[in-house]
Protein backbone atom coordinates (compact mmCIF):
# COMPACT_ATOMS: atom_id res chain seq x y z
CA UNK A 1 0.00 0.00 0.00
CA UNK A 2 1.01 3.65 -0.35
CA UNK A 3 1.93 4.22 3.30
CA UNK A 4 4.24 1.23 3.38
CA UNK A 5 5.78 2.22 0.05
CA UNK A 6 6.47 5.74 1.31
CA UNK A 7 8.15 4.50 4.50
CA UNK A 8 10.13 1.82 2.70
CA UNK A 9 11.10 4.30 -0.01
CA UNK A 10 12.55 6.64 2.60
CA UNK A 11 14.43 3.78 4.21
CA UNK A 12 15.82 2.56 0.90
CA UNK A 13 17.94 5.68 0.75
CA UNK A 14 19.71 4.49 3.89
CA UNK A 15 22.80 2.29 3.80
CA UNK A 16 22.31 -1.41 3.19
CA UNK A 17 23.70 -2.19 6.65
CA UNK A 18 21.10 -0.03 8.36
CA UNK A 19 18.94 -1.66 11.04
CA UNK A 20 15.77 -0.84 9.15
CA UNK A 21 16.87 -2.62 5.99
CA UNK A 22 18.11 -5.58 8.02
CA UNK A 23 14.77 -5.72 9.84
CA UNK A 24 12.85 -5.66 6.57
CA UNK A 25 14.89 -8.55 5.18
CA UNK A 26 14.48 -10.56 8.38
CA UNK A 27 10.74 -9.90 8.40
CA UNK A 28 10.45 -11.13 4.81
CA UNK A 29 12.23 -14.33 5.90
CA UNK A 30 9.75 -14.80 8.80
CA UNK A 31 12.51 -14.19 11.36
CA UNK A 32 10.26 -12.05 13.52
CA UNK A 33 12.23 -12.03 16.77
CA UNK A 34 15.38 -10.85 15.00
CA UNK A 35 13.42 -8.36 12.92
CA UNK A 36 11.83 -6.93 16.06
CA UNK A 37 15.25 -6.18 17.58
CA UNK A 38 16.39 -4.37 14.43
CA UNK A 39 13.14 -2.43 14.09
CA UNK A 40 13.55 -1.24 17.69
CA UNK A 41 17.10 -0.10 16.99
CA UNK A 42 15.95 1.67 13.84
CA UNK A 43 13.11 3.42 15.68
CA UNK A 44 15.60 4.94 18.12
CA UNK A 45 17.79 6.07 15.25
CA UNK A 46 15.03 7.63 13.13
CA UNK A 47 12.66 8.98 15.75
CA UNK A 48 12.44 12.37 14.03
CA UNK A 49 10.98 10.86 10.84
CA UNK A 50 7.37 10.31 11.83
CA UNK A 51 6.26 8.46 8.68
CA UNK A 52 9.08 5.97 8.96
CA UNK A 53 8.74 5.62 12.73
CA UNK A 54 5.00 5.02 12.50
CA UNK A 55 5.70 2.25 10.00
CA UNK A 56 8.42 0.81 12.26
CA UNK A 57 6.06 0.92 15.27
CA UNK A 58 3.50 -0.97 13.21
CA UNK A 59 6.10 -3.54 12.20
CA UNK A 60 7.19 -4.09 15.80
CA UNK A 61 3.57 -4.88 16.60
CA UNK A 62 3.40 -7.23 13.64
CA UNK A 63 6.59 -9.03 14.71
CA UNK A 64 5.24 -9.53 18.22
CA UNK A 65 1.88 -10.70 16.93
CA UNK A 66 3.46 -13.21 14.57
CA UNK A 67 5.43 -14.59 17.52
CA UNK A 68 2.20 -15.08 19.49
CA UNK A 69 3.13 -12.28 21.89
CA UNK A 70 -0.28 -10.68 21.60
CA UNK A 71 -0.34 -8.62 24.79
CA UNK A 72 2.98 -7.02 23.88
CA UNK A 73 1.73 -6.38 20.35
CA UNK A 74 -1.33 -4.59 21.75
CA UNK A 75 1.00 -2.27 23.71
CA UNK A 76 2.91 -1.45 20.52
CA UNK A 77 -0.27 -0.73 18.55
CA UNK A 78 -1.54 1.45 21.40
CA UNK A 79 1.81 3.30 21.35
CA UNK A 80 1.39 3.81 17.61
CA UNK A 81 -2.03 5.35 18.21
CA UNK A 82 -0.67 7.60 20.96
CA UNK A 83 2.44 8.81 19.14
CA UNK A 84 1.33 8.91 15.51
CA UNK A 85 -2.32 9.95 15.42
CA UNK A 86 -1.85 11.50 11.97
CA UNK A 87 -0.27 8.36 10.58
CA UNK A 88 -1.98 6.29 7.93
CA UNK A 89 -1.28 3.28 10.18
CA UNK A 90 -3.48 4.77 12.91
CA UNK A 91 -6.69 3.58 11.24
CA UNK A 92 -5.51 -0.03 11.16
CA UNK A 93 -4.33 -0.07 14.78
CA UNK A 94 -7.73 -0.79 16.36
CA UNK A 95 -8.31 -3.69 13.99
CA UNK A 96 -4.88 -5.10 14.80
CA UNK A 97 -5.51 -4.69 18.52
CA UNK A 98 -8.81 -6.56 18.14
CA UNK A 99 -7.06 -9.28 16.15
CA UNK A 100 -4.47 -9.67 18.93
CA UNK A 101 -7.17 -9.93 21.57
CA UNK A 102 -8.97 -12.54 19.47
CA UNK A 103 -5.82 -14.58 18.79
CA UNK A 104 -4.98 -14.36 22.50
CA UNK A 105 -8.45 -15.74 23.28
CA UNK A 106 -9.62 -12.52 24.93
CA UNK A 107 -12.85 -12.54 22.97
CA UNK A 108 -14.74 -9.95 25.01
CA UNK A 109 -11.96 -7.38 24.54
CA UNK A 110 -11.77 -8.26 20.85
CA UNK A 111 -15.50 -7.69 20.50
CA UNK A 112 -15.20 -4.27 22.11
CA UNK A 113 -12.73 -3.23 19.39
CA UNK A 114 -14.75 -4.54 16.44
Backbone as CSV, one residue per row, in Angstrom:
resi,resn,N_x,N_y,N_z,CA_x,CA_y,CA_z,C_x,C_y,C_z
1,UNK,0.819,-1.189,0.000,0.000,0.000,0.000,0.868,1.260,0.000
2,UNK,0.273,2.397,-0.180,1.008,3.654,-0.354,1.804,4.047,0.878
3,UNK,1.228,3.839,2.063,1.930,4.220,3.299,3.199,3.402,3.476
4,UNK,3.081,2.109,3.249,4.236,1.232,3.380,5.277,1.610,2.343
5,UNK,4.852,1.855,1.120,5.778,2.223,0.053,6.527,3.499,0.381
6,UNK,5.834,4.475,0.941,6.469,5.736,1.313,7.544,5.517,2.375
7,UNK,7.201,4.763,3.418,8.146,4.499,4.499,9.333,3.692,3.997
8,UNK,9.052,2.659,3.224,10.125,1.816,2.705,10.982,2.601,1.713
9,UNK,10.346,3.464,0.933,11.099,4.299,-0.006,12.083,5.205,0.709
10,UNK,11.656,5.790,1.816,12.552,6.636,2.600,13.706,5.818,3.149
11,UNK,13.399,4.640,3.614,14.426,3.785,4.209,15.396,3.259,3.164
12,UNK,14.947,3.106,1.932,15.823,2.555,0.902,16.989,3.478,0.590
13,UNK,16.842,4.736,0.965,17.939,5.675,0.751,19.019,5.544,1.827
14,UNK,18.754,4.721,2.816,19.712,4.495,3.892,20.710,3.432,3.441
15,UNK,21.789,3.283,4.166,22.797,2.293,3.799,22.241,0.881,3.936
16,UNK,22.815,-0.038,3.184,22.310,-1.412,3.195,22.543,-2.099,4.530
17,UNK,23.459,-1.600,5.350,23.704,-2.190,6.651,22.824,-1.617,7.739
18,UNK,21.955,-0.694,7.387,21.097,-0.034,8.361,20.136,-1.019,9.008
19,UNK,19.826,-0.783,10.290,18.941,-1.664,11.044,17.581,-1.826,10.381
20,UNK,17.078,-0.753,9.787,15.769,-0.838,9.146,15.794,-1.845,8.005
21,UNK,16.785,-1.714,7.136,16.867,-2.618,5.990,17.104,-4.056,6.433
22,UNK,17.895,-4.236,7.470,18.114,-5.576,8.017,16.790,-6.125,8.549
23,UNK,16.056,-5.293,9.296,14.768,-5.716,9.845,13.806,-6.122,8.739
24,UNK,13.752,-5.348,7.681,12.850,-5.664,6.566,13.191,-7.015,5.954
25,UNK,14.476,-7.272,5.761,14.892,-8.555,5.176,14.568,-9.718,6.114
26,UNK,14.801,-9.512,7.410,14.482,-10.561,8.375,12.984,-10.821,8.429
27,UNK,12.194,-9.755,8.382,10.737,-9.895,8.401,10.266,-10.715,7.200
28,UNK,10.812,-10.402,6.034,10.447,-11.126,4.809,10.796,-12.610,4.909
29,UNK,11.806,-12.938,5.718,12.229,-14.330,5.897,11.536,-14.984,7.098
30,UNK,10.516,-14.303,7.643,9.749,-14.800,8.796,10.606,-14.964,10.049
31,UNK,11.659,-14.179,10.166,12.511,-14.192,11.363,12.084,-13.012,12.228
32,UNK,10.924,-13.167,12.854,10.260,-12.053,13.516,10.965,-11.567,14.775
33,UNK,11.535,-12.454,15.552,12.232,-12.029,16.773,13.451,-11.178,16.423
34,UNK,14.202,-11.611,15.420,15.377,-10.851,15.000,14.962,-9.533,14.342
35,UNK,13.912,-9.575,13.559,13.419,-8.357,12.916,12.979,-7.342,13.959
36,UNK,12.296,-7.824,14.994,11.830,-6.929,16.064,12.986,-6.142,16.674
37,UNK,14.077,-6.826,16.977,15.252,-6.175,17.577,15.766,-5.071,16.662
38,UNK,15.871,-5.365,15.384,16.389,-4.374,14.432,15.410,-3.229,14.211
39,UNK,14.115,-3.511,14.195,13.136,-2.427,14.086,13.238,-1.494,15.304
40,UNK,13.418,-2.067,16.476,13.545,-1.239,17.687,14.784,-0.345,17.610
41,UNK,15.883,-0.900,17.136,17.096,-0.101,16.989,16.892,1.005,15.963
42,UNK,16.219,0.679,14.880,15.949,1.675,13.843,15.023,2.771,14.357
43,UNK,14.046,2.404,15.193,13.111,3.419,15.683,13.829,4.433,16.557
44,UNK,14.810,3.994,17.318,15.597,4.936,18.122,16.434,5.849,17.243
45,UNK,16.912,5.318,16.147,17.792,6.071,15.248,17.028,7.103,14.409
46,UNK,15.784,6.776,14.044,15.031,7.635,13.129,13.788,8.225,13.758
47,UNK,13.856,8.521,15.048,12.659,8.985,15.746,12.127,10.317,15.236
48,UNK,12.918,11.082,14.525,12.438,12.371,14.026,11.625,12.235,12.735
49,UNK,11.702,11.091,12.087,10.980,10.857,10.841,9.672,10.139,11.172
50,UNK,8.607,10.898,11.312,7.369,10.313,11.827,6.748,9.275,10.902
51,UNK,6.843,9.449,9.592,6.261,8.465,8.678,6.989,7.137,8.830
52,UNK,8.288,7.183,8.825,9.081,5.969,8.960,8.891,5.347,10.342
53,UNK,8.889,6.161,11.374,8.737,5.625,12.735,7.359,5.026,12.965
54,UNK,6.331,5.607,12.384,4.996,5.020,12.497,4.978,3.642,11.841
55,UNK,5.611,3.544,10.684,5.700,2.251,10.003,6.473,1.245,10.862
56,UNK,7.603,1.691,11.426,8.420,0.815,12.264,7.615,0.359,13.481
57,UNK,6.891,1.269,14.114,6.064,0.917,15.275,5.046,-0.150,14.889
58,UNK,4.438,0.018,13.726,3.500,-0.971,13.213,4.193,-2.317,13.022
59,UNK,5.374,-2.300,12.456,6.099,-3.537,12.197,6.515,-4.243,13.485
60,UNK,6.867,-3.479,14.508,7.186,-4.090,15.801,5.956,-4.846,16.315
61,UNK,4.802,-4.204,16.215,3.565,-4.878,16.603,3.323,-6.134,15.789
62,UNK,3.580,-6.065,14.499,3.402,-7.234,13.640,4.357,-8.359,14.035
63,UNK,5.611,-8.018,14.302,6.589,-9.033,14.714,6.143,-9.736,15.995
64,UNK,5.694,-8.948,16.953,5.235,-9.529,18.220,4.014,-10.414,18.008
65,UNK,3.088,-9.940,17.212,1.876,-10.698,16.935,2.210,-12.025,16.257
66,UNK,3.098,-11.992,15.300,3.459,-13.211,14.570,4.224,-14.193,15.447
67,UNK,4.767,-13.707,16.565,5.427,-14.590,17.522,4.455,-15.099,18.587
68,UNK,3.188,-14.681,18.500,2.199,-15.079,19.489,2.283,-14.272,20.768
69,UNK,2.976,-13.153,20.723,3.132,-12.276,21.888,2.092,-11.160,21.782
70,UNK,0.837,-11.566,21.904,-0.282,-10.679,21.597,-0.416,-9.500,22.551
71,UNK,-0.216,-9.722,23.835,-0.343,-8.617,24.791,0.711,-7.552,24.531
72,UNK,1.918,-7.978,24.205,2.984,-7.024,23.884,2.671,-6.290,22.574
73,UNK,2.100,-7.002,21.626,1.735,-6.380,20.352,0.685,-5.298,20.572
74,UNK,-0.289,-5.581,21.447,-1.330,-4.587,21.751,-0.683,-3.311,22.282
75,UNK,0.298,-3.445,23.160,0.997,-2.268,23.711,1.631,-1.468,22.582
76,UNK,2.255,-2.148,21.633,2.908,-1.449,20.519,1.887,-0.733,19.629
77,UNK,0.763,-1.383,19.357,-0.272,-0.729,18.548,-0.884,0.458,19.295
78,UNK,-1.041,0.321,20.606,-1.536,1.453,21.403,-0.519,2.600,21.369
79,UNK,0.762,2.274,21.446,1.808,3.300,21.346,1.744,4.000,19.993
80,UNK,1.513,3.232,18.953,1.386,3.812,17.615,0.250,4.833,17.599
81,UNK,-0.879,4.447,18.174,-2.031,5.352,18.207,-1.725,6.614,19.020
82,UNK,-0.977,6.455,20.104,-0.668,7.595,20.956,0.357,8.546,20.358
83,UNK,1.344,7.996,19.681,2.443,8.815,19.144,2.183,9.343,17.742
84,UNK,1.437,8.594,16.943,1.325,8.907,15.511,-0.131,8.981,15.075
85,UNK,-0.883,9.862,15.711,-2.324,9.949,15.423,-2.603,10.423,14.000
86,UNK,-1.655,11.065,13.355,-1.846,11.503,11.971,-1.326,10.488,10.961
87,UNK,-0.845,9.373,11.461,-0.266,8.356,10.585,-1.346,7.574,9.855
88,UNK,-1.051,7.161,8.642,-1.983,6.288,7.928,-2.143,4.928,8.612
89,UNK,-1.205,4.553,9.466,-1.280,3.277,10.183,-2.223,3.351,11.378
90,UNK,-2.592,4.560,11.762,-3.477,4.775,12.905,-4.812,4.053,12.713
91,UNK,-5.368,4.165,11.517,-6.688,3.584,11.243,-6.699,2.066,11.386
92,UNK,-5.600,1.424,11.071,-5.515,-0.031,11.164,-5.263,-0.526,12.585
93,UNK,-4.790,0.348,13.453,-4.335,-0.073,14.776,-5.444,-0.739,15.595
94,UNK,-6.639,-0.188,15.588,-7.728,-0.792,16.360,-8.060,-2.194,15.854
95,UNK,-8.062,-2.359,14.542,-8.310,-3.689,13.986,-7.229,-4.668,14.446
96,UNK,-5.978,-4.227,14.403,-4.877,-5.103,14.801,-4.922,-5.415,16.295
97,UNK,-5.342,-4.443,17.081,-5.513,-4.689,18.523,-6.603,-5.739,18.732
98,UNK,-7.721,-5.587,18.036,-8.814,-6.561,18.144,-8.356,-7.945,17.708
99,UNK,-7.584,-7.992,16.633,-7.064,-9.275,16.148,-6.177,-9.929,17.204
100,UNK,-5.342,-9.136,17.870,-4.473,-9.671,18.929,-5.295,-10.209,20.099
101,UNK,-6.306,-9.454,20.494,-7.175,-9.935,21.573,-7.837,-11.257,21.173
102,UNK,-8.311,-11.325,19.938,-8.967,-12.540,19.465,-7.988,-13.714,19.451
103,UNK,-6.824,-13.514,18.864,-5.822,-14.577,18.791,-5.359,-15.003,20.186
104,UNK,-5.351,-14.059,21.123,-4.984,-14.355,22.498,-6.139,-14.878,23.328
105,UNK,-7.250,-15.170,22.655,-8.454,-15.739,23.279,-9.097,-14.801,24.307
106,UNK,-8.936,-13.521,24.105,-9.618,-12.516,24.935,-10.769,-11.971,24.101
107,UNK,-11.776,-12.819,23.926,-12.845,-12.542,22.972,-13.685,-11.323,23.328
108,UNK,-13.926,-11.109,24.600,-14.739,-9.947,25.006,-14.018,-8.642,24.626
109,UNK,-12.716,-8.585,24.910,-11.958,-7.380,24.540,-11.910,-7.219,23.026
110,UNK,-11.786,-8.321,22.316,-11.771,-8.264,20.852,-13.086,-7.689,20.343
111,UNK,-14.193,-8.161,20.900,-15.503,-7.686,20.495,-15.691,-6.206,20.726
112,UNK,-15.103,-5.698,21.815,-15.197,-4.270,22.110,-14.504,-3.427,21.040
113,UNK,-13.474,-3.978,20.414,-12.729,-3.228,19.392,-13.359,-3.314,18.018
114,UNK,-14.126,-4.392,17.763,-14.754,-4.543,16.444,-15.983,-3.750,16.388
